[in-house]
Amino acid sequence: MSFFDKMKKGVTDAGSKAKTLVEVNKFRLNIQSLEAEIQERFKKIGQSVFESSSDEIGSEPTLDQKAKGNIVQFCQEIRSRQQEIVELNKKILELNHQKNCDKCGRLNQAEVKYCSECGHEFTQVVTIDVVAAQTTTESTMITCWKCHEPLSQNDRFCGKCGTSR
């Protein structure tokens, strides 16, 4: 590979990473906006409950049909926005080529079959072709004793075969 080919590949990779970063930040801004809307709905629920109570201190609020309808509507809007946040977080993980373990919550690379923290087997394996430069040397790299897959310092289980370190 010539110098210019390497340079072209480097620029292409940098452009791709920048595009991914922009997308991730766009999703994070959307999440912040949705979280602000959720907080506003919580305030409106509290306001509806407060307004339905009498002026007497210690009295129980008695919700009329209008207040109940408002609260139900606000709760539905909150749940809708929470679901949007879940979907946006999934997109962020996908862009970063990661997935969460359903058992322990650890972030793992998308292509692994087993969680590197608890050894839980993922039911669906996503295959992603990623060309990455190897930054660690063979002498300092930790590998699985069974399948020789590279492991990070924090991995307690192999992501490929599920074997414990």
C-alpha positions in Angstrom: 0.0 0.0 0.0 1.5 3.3 -1.0 1.8 6.4 1.2 -1.1 8.1 -0.6 -3.3 5.1 -0.3 -2.6 5.0 3.4 -3.3 8.7 3.7 -6.5 8.4 1.7 -7.7 5.5 4.0 -6.8 7.6 7.1 -8.8 10.5 5.9 -11.7 8.3 5.0 -11.7 6.6 8.4 -11.5 10.0 10.1 -14.4 11.3 8.1 -16.4 8.2 9.0 -15.6 8.6 12.7 -16.5 12.3 12.6 -19.9 11.5 10.9 -20.6 8.9 13.6 -19.7 11.4 16.4 -22.0 14.0 14.9 -24.9 11.4 14.7 -24.3 10.3 18.3 -24.3 13.9 19.5 -27.5 14.6 17.6 -29.1 11.7 19.4 -27.8 12.9 22.8 -29.3 16.3 22.2 -32.6 14.7 21.3 -32.5 12.7 24.5 -31.8 15.8 26.6 -34.8 17.5 24.9 -37.0 14.6 25.6 -35.8 14.4 29.3 -36.7 18.1 29.6 -40.2 17.4 28.2 -40.6 14.6 30.7 -39.7 16.9 33.6 -42.2 19.4 32.4 -44.9 16.7 32.3 -44.0 15.7 35.9 -44.4 19.3 36.9 -47.8 19.5 35.2 -48.9 16.3 37.0 -47.9 17.8 40.3 -49.7 21.1 39.5 -52.9 19.2 38.5 -52.9 17.3 41.8 -52.1 20.5 43.8 -54.9 22.5 42.1 -57.4 19.7 42.8 -56.8 20.0 46.6 -58.7 22.3 48.8 -57.1 25.3 50.6 -57.2 23.5 53.9 -53.8 22.2 55.1 -53.6 18.5 55.3 -56.6 17.8 53.2 -56.5 15.0 50.6 -56.7 16.0 47.0 -59.9 15.0 45.3 -59.3 14.7 41.6 -62.1 15.6 39.3 -62.5 14.1 35.9 -60.6 16.9 34.2 -57.6 16.5 36.5 -57.7 12.7 36.1 -57.8 13.1 32.3 -54.9 15.5 32.4 -52.8 13.2 34.6 -53.5 10.2 32.4 -52.6 12.2 29.3 -49.3 13.5 30.9 -48.4 9.9 32.0 -48.9 8.7 28.4 -46.8 11.5 27.0 -44.1 10.6 29.6 -44.1 6.9 28.6 -44.0 7.8 25.0 -40.9 10.0 25.5 -39.2 7.4 27.7 -39.7 4.9 24.8 -38.2 7.4 22.4 -35.2 7.7 24.7 -34.7 4.0 24.8 -34.8 3.8 21.0 -32.3 6.7 20.7 -29.9 5.0 23.2 -30.1 1.8 21.1 -29.1 3.8 18.0 -26.2 5.3 19.9 -25.0 1.8 20.9 -25.4 0.6 17.3 -23.4 3.5 16.0 -20.7 2.8 18.6 -20.8 -1.0 17.7 -21.8 -1.9 21.2 -24.6 -3.7 23.1 -25.7 -4.0 26.7 -25.7 -7.3 28.5 -29.3 -8.1 29.6 -28.0 -9.8 32.7 -25.4 -7.4 34.2 -25.7 -4.2 32.1 -22.1 -4.2 30.9 -21.3 -2.6 27.6 -19.8 -5.1 25.1 -18.6 -5.0 21.5 -21.5 -5.8 19.2 -19.9 -8.8 17.6 -19.2 -10.8 20.8 -21.3 -13.9 21.7 -20.7 -13.7 25.5 -20.6 -10.9 28.0 -17.1 -10.1 29.1 -18.3 -9.3 32.6 -20.7 -12.2 33.6 -20.3 -14.7 30.7 -24.0 -14.4 29.7 -24.6 -15.7 26.2 -26.2 -13.2 23.8 -29.1 -14.7 21.9 -28.5 -12.7 18.7 -25.1 -12.0 17.4 -24.6 -8.9 15.2 -21.7 -9.3 12.8 -19.9 -6.1 11.9 -16.8 -5.9 9.7 -14.5 -3.4 11.4 -11.0 -2.8 10.2 -9.0 -1.5 13.3 -5.4 -1.0 13.8 -4.0 -3.2 16.5 -2.4 -0.9 19.1 -1.2 -3.4 21.7 1.8 -5.6 21.1 1.6 -9.4 21.3 3.7 -9.4 24.5 1.3 -7.2 26.5 -2.0 -8.6 25.0 -4.1 -10.8 27.2 -5.8 -13.6 25.3 -8.4 -16.3 26.2 -6.6 -19.5 27.2 -9.1 -21.6 25.2 -9.7 -19.8 21.9 -6.9 -17.2 22.0 -9.3 -14.3 21.5 -7.8 -10.9 22.7 -9.2 -9.8 26.0 -9.1 -6.4 27.8 -7.8 -6.0 31.3 -11.4 -5.8 32.7 -12.8 -8.8 30.9 -13.7 -11.7 33.3 -15.1 -13.9 30.5 -14.2 -14.3 26.8 -16.6 -12.6 24.5 -16.1 -15.2 21.8 -16.3 -18.6 23.6 -17.6 -17.6 27.1 -14.7 -19.1 29.0 -13.8 -17.6 32.3 -10.3 -16.1 32.7 
